[in-house]
Amino acid sequence: MRYIKISALLPGLEDLLKKHKALVTKEGQHKLVLDASQHQLPTEKISKFAIKVIKRLKQAGYEAYLVGGGVRDLLLGKTPKDFDVSTNATPEQVRRLFNNARIIGRRFKIVHIVYSNNDIIEVTTFRGGNANKVQVSRPVASDSKRFDVQITSEGMLVRDNSYGKRIEEDAQRRDFTINAIYLDIQTGELIDLHGGLYDLTHGVIDIIGDPETRYREDPVRILRAARFSAKLGFQLSDRTRNSIEPCAKLLSQVAPARMYDEVNKLFLTGHAQASFKVLTSLGLFGHLFTLSEMLLNSSSCRDLLNYAFASTDQRFHEGKCNKPHFLYAIILWNEFLWNFYEVRDDLMFSAENINYKSLISFLASQVVINQYSITAMPEQIIRSIALLWRLQFLLESKEPKKYVKETTSYHSFRAAFDLFKLRAQFDKSLASRVEFWQPYYDKCKLEAEKRSREERASRDDRRNSRRNASRNNRKDRHDAEKEFPIYDSPASINKARSWRKSMNLEP
């Protein structure tokens, strides 16, 4: 391995990065190293728990680096939310080092080390070699057997627990160059093996390796490319972009539960509008939702979605919560409405009596079930979507006074009215209904805020009661120990330990 060391303070940095990028792309035999004085990353933004994990791994004799989105965000001047650690220790070895560790995943084993306040440090083992060259698949029976790979005939990795021993192997198996920059916390060195620094400075997302091969290994990388482009405002490199269309159909092979998570990341984390723009430009939106191409291409549908996504982004940046069921209710509304009108007109033409409540429930379930085959939503979310749609018909009733009690009794009334107001932005016929329901909405909102305050006060009271009880218990124990000491001397402690040892009870 040849090392290219540069100074981030040199005026010719761009030229050096450009040269480095060309070398890496051609040969894959070079790496770039910056020491702490050269990159001057704000290390105070790094999680103390991530530092703790890395130090313990290194003390145990393993390599360990900070890698991925955490390093990328530090380089972009942002405060990272997540920190990933990469190490040559296997998941089993990591788990033995941390009492608060758990191994998750079968397809791709990782270790979650959980600290207080739900701080989770994700630890992954170096991925080894080129998975496409692995012909044999066998389980990892011990630490000495370091690969477990299963590949479909189409090249999709259904299991990828092939472990490497070197950082170079791991970097080759990462998705994009900007996510393959490593930080050695102990030495302060920043290590770039695939030109990620160059791509960061130029606002480019470039996949590592052959694009079609990497997309076939894991089609979710297609969505990740779109998400990073939307989130960071970066452009996809030509080779990364050009291989998406021929591989997009592979998304149908991804587990619906994984697709559900990816969709939430695309639309609920503050860049929904940008994600919609990127996905439509790449022809991917139709692979995520059952929304027909005819509806998607209509200006009214696209305008509604754009407006809704902008509102979602605003709520996120205001620190408000965005709910998945509301997202799906908006996106699939036009699909549901199209089916509803089509079936209703057919029934009216055949002079059959229409039970609107049953019809709405049936069509809602049909649309949502079709969507479930793509993105597996939890059952509660499915029910919530159907309810929001049913409430739309009550809200736009010509005689709304008849349905006030029923409509406002639902816990989802406020969410349904929010959706109704979004629709009213593009359907002026709904304006009078918005005006009618607004006072009821305001009243429900005030009542909900009051309940929230009361519940918070109640929780605080319970917490204080438990704290006081705990304090009193400690005082009681202290008083009891003073009056009735359990151990009166070191000799008695040693005697007790000897007895436990003789009974095979000594830990």
C-alpha positions in Angstrom: 0.0 0.0 0.0 1.4 3.3 -1.0 0.6 6.3 1.2 0.0 9.8 -0.1 0.2 12.4 2.8 -0.9 15.9 2.1 -1.5 19.1 4.1 -5.1 20.5 4.1 -3.5 23.9 4.4 -1.6 23.7 1.1 -2.9 26.0 -1.7 -2.7 23.1 -4.2 -5.0 20.9 -2.2 -7.6 20.7 -4.9 -5.1 19.5 -7.5 -3.7 16.9 -5.1 -7.2 15.6 -4.3 -7.9 15.4 -8.0 -4.8 13.5 -8.7 -5.5 11.2 -5.8 -9.0 10.5 -7.1 -7.6 9.6 -10.5 -5.1 7.2 -9.0 -7.7 5.5 -6.8 -10.2 5.1 -9.6 -7.7 3.5 -11.8 -5.7 1.3 -9.5 -7.3 1.2 -6.1 -3.9 1.1 -4.5 -3.5 4.5 -2.9 -4.8 6.1 0.2 -4.8 9.6 1.6 -3.8 10.3 5.2 -4.3 13.6 7.0 -3.1 14.0 10.6 -5.0 16.0 13.3 -3.2 19.3 12.7 -4.0 19.1 9.0 -7.8 18.4 9.0 -8.7 20.1 12.3 -12.0 18.3 12.7 -14.2 19.5 15.7 -13.6 16.4 17.8 -15.7 17.9 20.6 -18.8 17.0 18.5 -17.9 13.3 18.7 -20.0 11.2 21.1 -18.2 10.4 24.3 -19.8 6.9 24.0 -18.3 6.4 20.6 -14.9 7.4 21.9 -15.4 5.0 24.9 -16.2 2.1 22.6 -13.2 2.7 20.3 -10.8 3.0 23.3 -12.0 -0.3 24.8 -11.6 -2.1 21.4 -8.1 -0.7 21.0 -7.2 -1.7 24.6 -8.3 -5.2 23.8 -5.8 -5.3 20.8 -8.3 -4.6 18.0 -8.3 -1.9 15.3 -11.2 0.5 15.5 -12.2 3.6 13.6 -15.0 6.1 13.4 -16.5 5.8 9.9 -19.5 6.7 7.7 -22.1 9.4 8.2 -20.5 10.7 11.5 -17.2 11.5 9.8 -18.9 12.8 6.7 -21.1 15.2 8.7 -18.1 16.4 10.8 -16.3 17.3 7.5 -19.4 19.1 6.3 -19.4 21.2 9.5 -22.6 19.5 10.9 -23.2 17.9 14.2 -23.6 14.2 13.7 -26.6 12.3 15.1 -25.2 8.8 14.7 -21.8 7.4 15.1 -20.6 4.2 13.5 -17.5 2.3 14.5 -15.7 -0.1 12.3 -13.3 -2.8 13.7 -11.5 -6.0 12.9 -13.2 -7.7 15.9 -16.0 -10.1 15.0 -19.5 -9.4 16.4 -19.0 -12.2 19.0 -15.7 -10.7 20.1 -17.3 -7.2 20.4 -20.1 -8.6 22.5 -17.7 -10.2 24.9 -16.1 -6.9 25.6 -19.4 -5.0 26.4 -22.1 -6.0 28.8 -24.5 -3.6 27.1 -24.0 -5.0 23.6 -26.4 -7.0 21.5 -25.9 -8.6 18.1 -28.7 -7.8 15.6 -29.4 -8.8 12.1 -28.9 -12.1 10.2 -28.3 -10.9 6.7 -25.7 -8.4 8.0 -24.6 -8.8 11.6 -23.9 -5.7 13.5 -23.5 -4.9 17.2 -25.5 -2.3 19.0 -23.9 -0.9 22.2 -26.6 0.8 24.2 -26.0 3.5 26.7 -28.3 5.7 28.7 -30.7 8.1 27.1 -31.0 5.5 24.2 -27.6 6.5 22.9 -26.6 3.6 20.5 -23.2 3.1 19.0 -23.3 0.8 16.0 -20.2 -1.4 15.6 -19.6 -3.3 12.4 -16.8 -5.7 11.6 -14.6 -5.1 8.6 -16.2 -6.5 5.5 -13.8 -8.8 3.6 -12.8 -9.2 0.0 -15.1 -9.1 -3.0 -18.4 -10.8 -2.2 -19.0 -11.6 -5.9 -16.0 -13.8 -6.0 -17.1 -16.0 -3.1 -18.3 -19.3 -4.5 -18.9 -21.2 -1.3 -21.2 -20.2 1.6 -20.7 -21.6 5.1 -21.8 -20.4 8.5 -19.4 -18.7 10.9 -18.8 -21.4 13.4 -15.9 -19.7 15.2 -13.9 -16.6 15.2 -11.4 -18.4 12.8 -14.0 -18.8 10.1 -14.6 -15.2 9.1 -17.0 -15.4 6.2 -20.6 -16.4 5.7 -21.9 -15.2 2.3 -25.0 -16.2 0.3 -25.6 -14.7 -3.2 -28.6 -15.2 -5.5 -28.2 -16.1 -9.2 -28.9 -12.4 -10.0 -26.0 -11.2 -7.8 -28.1 -10.1 -4.7 -26.5 -10.6 -1.3 -29.0 -12.3 0.9 -26.4 -12.8 3.6 -23.2 -10.9 3.9 -21.1 -11.8 7.0 -17.8 -12.0 5.2 -15.2 -10.5 7.6 -11.9 -8.9 6.7 -8.9 -8.1 8.7 -7.7 -4.8 7.1 -9.3 -1.4 6.7 -8.6 -1.5 3.0 -10.9 -4.6 2.6 -13.7 -2.8 4.5 -13.5 0.4 2.5 -13.8 -1.5 -0.8 -17.2 -2.9 0.5 -18.7 0.4 1.5 -21.4 2.0 -0.7 -20.2 5.5 -1.5 -16.9 7.3 -1.4 -18.1 10.0 0.9 -19.0 7.2 3.5 -15.6 5.5 3.2 -13.6 8.1 5.2 -12.2 6.8 8.5 -11.1 8.7 11.6 -8.6 7.2 14.0 -9.6 8.9 17.3 -6.4 7.8 19.0 -3.9 9.2 16.5 -6.2 11.8 15.0 -5.5 10.6 11.5 -8.2 10.9 8.8 -7.9 8.1 6.2 -9.5 8.3 2.8 -9.1 5.2 0.6 -11.5 6.0 -2.4 -11.4 9.7 -3.0 -14.2 10.6 -0.6 -12.6 13.9 0.4 -12.4 15.0 -3.3 -16.1 14.1 -3.8 -17.1 15.9 -0.6 -15.4 19.1 -1.8 -17.1 18.8 -5.2 -20.6 17.8 -4.0 -20.6 14.5 -5.7 -22.0 11.1 -4.7 -20.0 8.3 -6.3 -20.5 4.6 -5.7 -17.5 2.4 -5.0 -16.8 -0.3 -7.5 -18.9 -1.3 -10.5 -22.3 0.4 -10.1 -24.5 -2.4 -11.5 -22.7 -5.0 -9.5 -23.0 -3.0 -6.3 -26.7 -2.2 -7.0 -27.4 -5.9 -7.6 -25.7 -6.9 -4.4 -28.1 -4.6 -2.5 -30.7 -2.6 -4.4 -31.4 -0.4 -1.4 -28.1 1.4 -2.4 -30.2 2.9 -5.2 -32.5 4.6 -2.6 -29.5 5.5 -0.5 -27.9 7.3 -3.4 -31.2 9.3 -4.0 -31.4 10.1 -0.2 -27.9 11.4 0.1 -28.4 13.5 -3.0 -31.6 15.0 -1.5 -30.2 15.4 2.0 -26.8 16.9 1.1 -27.8 18.7 -2.1 -25.1 16.7 -4.0 -25.1 15.5 -7.6 -24.9 11.9 -8.6 -21.8 11.0 -10.7 -22.6 10.0 -14.2 -21.8 6.3 -13.7 -23.7 6.2 -10.4 -26.8 7.7 -12.0 -26.7 5.9 -15.4 -26.9 2.5 -13.7 -30.0 3.2 -11.7 -32.6 2.8 -14.4 -31.5 -0.7 -15.5 -31.3 -1.8 -11.9 -34.4 -0.1 -10.5 -36.7 -3.1 -11.0 -34.5 -5.0 -8.5 -36.1 -2.9 -5.7 -39.1 -5.3 -5.9 -36.8 -8.0 -4.4 -36.0 -6.0 -1.3 -37.8 -7.1 1.9 -40.9 -4.7 2.4 -39.8 -4.1 6.0 -36.5 -2.6 4.8 -38.3 -0.6 2.1 -40.6 0.9 4.8 -37.6 2.1 6.8 -36.0 3.6 3.8 -39.1 5.5 2.8 -39.4 6.9 6.3 -35.8 8.1 6.0 -36.5 9.7 2.6 -39.7 11.6 3.6 -39.7 12.1 7.4 -36.3 13.5 8.2 -36.4 17.0 6.8 -35.8 16.6 3.1 -39.0 15.2 1.8 -39.5 17.8 -1.0 -35.9 17.3 -2.2 -36.4 13.5 -2.1 -39.5 13.7 -4.2 -37.7 15.8 -6.8 -34.8 13.4 -6.9 -36.9 10.3 -7.0 -39.2 11.5 -9.8 -36.2 12.6 -11.9 -34.7 9.1 -11.5 -38.0 7.4 -12.2 -38.0 5.8 -8.7 -41.1 7.2 -7.1 -43.3 4.7 -8.8 -41.2 1.8 -7.4 -42.0 2.9 -3.9 -45.7 3.6 -4.1 -48.7 2.1 -5.8 -49.6 5.5 -7.2 -50.3 5.1 -10.9 -48.2 6.9 -13.4 -51.3 8.6 -14.8 -52.0 10.2 -11.4 -48.3 10.9 -10.7 -48.0 12.8 -13.9 -51.1 15.0 -13.3 -50.2 18.5 -12.1 -52.9 18.5 -9.4 -51.5 15.4 -7.7 -47.9 16.6 -8.0 -48.8 20.0 -6.6 -50.5 18.4 -3.6 -47.6 16.2 -2.9 -45.0 19.0 -3.3 -47.1 21.2 -0.9 -47.5 18.3 1.6 -43.8 17.5 1.5 -42.8 21.1 2.1 -45.1 21.2 5.1 -43.6 18.0 6.4 -40.1 19.5 6.1 -41.2 22.6 7.9 -42.6 20.6 10.8 -39.4 18.6 11.1 -37.2 21.7 11.3 -39.6 23.2 13.9 -39.0 20.1 16.0 -42.5 18.7 15.5 -43.2 15.1 15.0 -44.1 13.6 11.5 -46.1 10.5 11.5 -45.8 7.7 8.9 -49.5 7.1 8.6 -50.1 10.8 7.7 -47.4 10.6 5.1 -48.9 7.5 3.4 -52.4 8.9 3.7 -51.3 12.0 1.7 -49.3 10.1 -0.9 -51.9 7.4 -1.6 -55.0 9.7 -1.3 -55.4 10.3 -5.0 -55.0 6.6 -5.8 -57.7 5.8 -3.2 -60.0 8.6 -4.5 -59.6 7.5 -8.1 -60.6 3.9 -7.2 -63.5 5.2 -5.1 -65.1 7.3 -7.9 -64.6 4.5 -10.4 -66.3 1.9 -8.3 -69.0 4.3 -7.1 -69.9 5.3 -10.7 -70.1 1.7 -11.7 -72.5 0.9 -8.8 -74.6 3.9 -9.5 -74.8 2.9 -13.2 -76.0 -0.6 -12.2 -78.6 1.0 -9.9 -77.3 -0.8 -6.9 -77.7 0.6 -3.4 -74.4 1.9 -2.1 -73.2 1.4 1.5 -70.6 4.2 1.5 -69.1 3.3 4.8 -68.5 -0.3 3.7 -67.3 0.9 0.3 -64.8 3.3 1.8 -63.4 0.7 4.2 -63.1 -1.9 1.4 -61.3 0.3 -1.1 -59.0 1.8 1.6 -58.0 -1.7 2.6 -57.3 -2.6 -1.0 -55.0 0.4 -1.6 -53.2 -0.1 1.7 -52.7 -3.9 1.2 -51.3 -3.3 -2.3 -48.9 -0.7 -0.7 -48.0 -3.2 2.0 -46.5 -5.5 -0.5 -43.9 -2.8 -1.2 -43.5 -1.2 2.2 -44.6 -3.3 5.1 -46.3 -0.8 7.4 -47.2 -1.9 11.0 -50.9 -2.9 11.4 -51.7 0.2 13.5 -50.5 2.5 10.7 -52.7 0.7 8.2 -55.8 1.2 10.4 -54.9 4.9 10.9 -54.6 5.5 7.2 -58.0 4.0 6.5 -59.5 6.1 9.3 -58.0 9.3 8.0 -59.5 8.7 4.6 -63.0 7.8 6.0 -63.0 11.0 8.1 -62.4 13.0 4.9 -65.9 12.2 3.7 -67.4 13.2 7.0 -65.5 16.5 6.9 -66.7 17.4 3.5 -70.3 16.3 4.1 -72.9 18.8 2.9 -74.6 18.6 6.3 -71.6 18.7 8.6 -73.6 19.5 11.7 -75.1 16.0 11.7 -71.5 14.5 12.0 -69.9 16.9 14.6 -70.2 14.5 17.5 -69.1 11.4 15.6 -66.2 13.2 13.8 -64.7 15.0 16.8 -64.9 11.8 19.0 -62.1 10.2 17.0 -58.6 10.6 18.3 -57.5 11.1 14.7 -59.8 14.1 14.1 -57.0 16.7 14.2 -54.8 14.7 11.9 -57.7 14.2 9.5 -58.5 17.9 9.6 -54.8 18.7 8.8 -55.1 16.5 5.7 -58.4 18.1 4.8 -56.8 21.6 5.0 -53.9 20.4 2.7 -56.5 19.3 0.2 -58.4 22.6 0.5 -55.3 24.4 -0.7 -56.0 22.9 -4.2 -59.7 22.4 -4.0 -61.5 25.7 -3.3 -64.9 24.0 -2.9 -63.7 22.7 0.5 -63.0 26.3 1.9 -66.5 26.6 3.5 -66.1 23.2 5.2 -62.6 24.2 6.6 -64.2 27.4 8.0 -67.0 25.3 9.7 -64.6 22.7 11.3 -61.8 25.1 12.3 -63.4 26.0 15.7 -63.9 22.4 16.6 -60.3 21.7 15.6 -59.1 24.6 17.8 -61.1 23.3 20.7 -59.7 19.8 20.4 -56.2 21.2 20.2 -56.6 23.2 23.4 -58.0 20.1 25.2 -55.1 18.0 23.9 -52.6 20.5 25.1 -54.3 20.6 28.5 -54.2 16.8 28.8 -50.6 16.8 27.8 -49.7 19.3 30.5 -51.6 17.3 33.1 -50.0 14.1 32.0 -46.5 15.7 32.2 -47.3 17.0 35.7 -48.5 13.6 36.8 -45.4 11.9 35.4 -43.2 14.5 37.3 -45.1 13.8 40.5 -44.7 10.1 40.1 -41.0 10.6 39.4 -40.5 12.8 42.4 -42.4 10.3 44.6 -40.2 7.5 43.4 -37.1 9.7 44.0 -38.2 10.6 47.5 -39.1 7.0 48.3 -35.7 5.8 47.0 -34.0 8.5 49.2 -36.0 7.4 52.3 -35.2 3.8 51.6 -31.5 4.5 51.4 -31.7 6.4 54.7 -33.6 3.5 56.3 -31.0 1.0 55.0 -28.2 3.2 56.4 -29.9 3.4 59.8 -30.6 -0.3 59.8 -27.0 -1.1 58.9 -25.7 1.1 61.7 -28.0 -0.8 64.2 -27.7 -4.3 62.7 -24.4 -4.5 60.7 -24.4 -7.4 58.3 -20.6 -7.8 58.3 -18.7 -6.8 61.4 -15.2 -7.4 60.1 -13.1 -8.2 57.0 -12.7 -11.7 58.5 -16.4 -12.4 58.2 -16.4 -11.2 54.5 -13.5 -13.5 53.7 -15.3 -16.4 55.5 -18.4 -15.8 53.4 -16.3 -15.7 50.2 -14.6 -19.0 51.1 -18.0 -20.6 51.7 -19.3 -19.4 48.3 -16.2 -20.7 46.6 -16.5 -24.1 48.2 -20.2 -24.2 47.0 -19.1 -23.2 43.4 -21.0 -19.9 43.9 -18.1 -17.6 43.6 -18.4 -15.5 40.4 
